[in-house]
């Protein structure tokens, strides 16, 4: 499936204005950390303005120390703003009843190490004053969802970092929050866990939940966020929808199934009439490593033995799925991972423009199903197959070797 | 609201169990209860037995529990903040005062369990080991210790003494010109002289006291009373003791009783039984001490003479005594939490223990206040000196002592070891003064500090 990236004459600019109820409003927010004597030590957040609306997945993106986590903690009332104004659901961050609408996953596992995962969820359920039955139901569903049902009696302090993130995520969702604030949610998670978290975020957004995601991992933000702010040095450097921010307004991409050489030549001939040859690039889209990894794990899991650690999470908790959604994204990925049937091609595969037109590559691409160089493709396939087998074996040994 | 507060209390319990604090403190407490009487042998008398099994053991239990309470209170909040668990808790719909209250409830309920456990052990051990004492000592024990006794003292003479002091001072001032700076010292010396007149019994003389038993006399008919006395002697005797004779009653008004000649040591308490029905119809008991020695004897107004009578059983009295100790623990919990509300764990623990040390050093402060100066004795002038700091320090000490006395004036261990009643009123008063008033002040301070604290400035240490 070749892809061509072209650079048209006129740039494309699409401004997207968010609509809907404002959930979080931040105006002129500044946070200066001071030393013991009250002297300014660091300006962590500097005159920041943004709004997050209901149903949005809003990303706070930036390098370490750029002020993302400080902003999150200011929104949660864990820090006091030096200047500026924050409203969460129309109230100050210190307004206690508003907190019943918020779920928060901190950047590290800040849970009680001596409690086991069930006790942890029970404890936080009590803080939300959930009735006993509902608390127990949600605890079961969340443990199932984050794949810790088998480890529910182990103390959180004994968990691996990934397992701690999972139980942290579960506690953030115990109250079925309207606003979920996730600080580096995929930190420490394996690729499957990362994908599950991202699918969960999408599911939450489909249910009308608002999600604020703070991360320095570009892939996380890109995969799930509707809008982002990009921080650097405590200031917002860019803000907008991903489409606005990532669009290359002076280029277009055409993706098609493999074309015969003649067709390809004709298309290129047409394009070259308007665009210089060195401006046209052509390549084959590749799936990203995450999708490839998930394929490998799917194969390995077909006969995977039980594991004492975290298992891949199951269905998103029923109370989080709601009834509006027929087939949540998280279900799809979970089904795909647990199904014995081969998975369909990855829909999230990314194309990757690499270089200007290469005649040899073009020749290979235009051959369609016919091998352009009969010896080359089987060799490539054999290499890919060998890599797949190797990865499969490695994962099988990790997850339990099938007999 | 209670569900949230109880959840915080529950997690405090969990921490105490999972970190084995409960186990360690329980073992230490039981070790103190069982081990101390094994280490320190009593002299076989009821008094020695009581001294070890009640005074030392309860004192040690209070000290151990007090320290562990302070430690736990500082740790449970400060470490939650330092290790960032509080960041996850504080973003839930629970007010910070509820978190603080939950922590406090967790610690005090833990203390209640530990105190109950060790108290029960002391009680059982006391009852069991009492059966191994000689019969006469068992009787003394059941009459004087394993009982709840009310107390009556001679009337307070302070007003009379003050009036007499002022009168004498005025007369002296008419005769002699005095420097105004010396007035307090002169007044103090005059007062001591007049007070001595109310306390001393010269050789060959006797001193009468009248003690109003109040409403208690209605249920004291046919009940034996106990005299608890203490005196100081003007000089030492060869034998170390002084003879004395007691007479109780008023001729033609009440029955009369006279003791045998008793040989009594000075500077220590003596307790002996007197027959029933020696008081008059108004419940006034009249007694006299005859001093046949060649030395002047002095019965202090504060604790020289006391009449004790049975009011109730030991079990409930013991429980009320533990109740007062529990009030202290609740105060320690509030103190530790208040410190941890704005300080890191080691600093909070240090500050709390420092404050405790100040309380224990209140005797030194009391001396300074009574002498009116913090200066040392001036050997040249033969008087106490004076420093400019006294202007600030003495009123400060006085204020501190008043605050400390709100908690320190209760002495349940002393009351229990002397078989005195700890009344429900005293327990309620202790709860009001120690828990509600002093604990409330610490709680208000701690909650305000905790409420204002930025919880996300701490870096996780786990």
Interface residues (C-beta under 8 A of the other chain):
Chain A: X33 X73 X76 X77 X78 X79 X80 X96 X97 X98 X99 X100 X102 X104 X106 X108 X109 X110 X111 X112 X113 X114 X115 X119 X123 X124 X126 X127 X128 X129 X155 X157 X171
Chain B: X3 X4 X6 X7 X10 X11 X14 X15 X18 X19 X83 X84 X85 X87 X88 X89 X90 X91 X92 X93 X94 X95 X454 X455 X456 X457 X460 X462
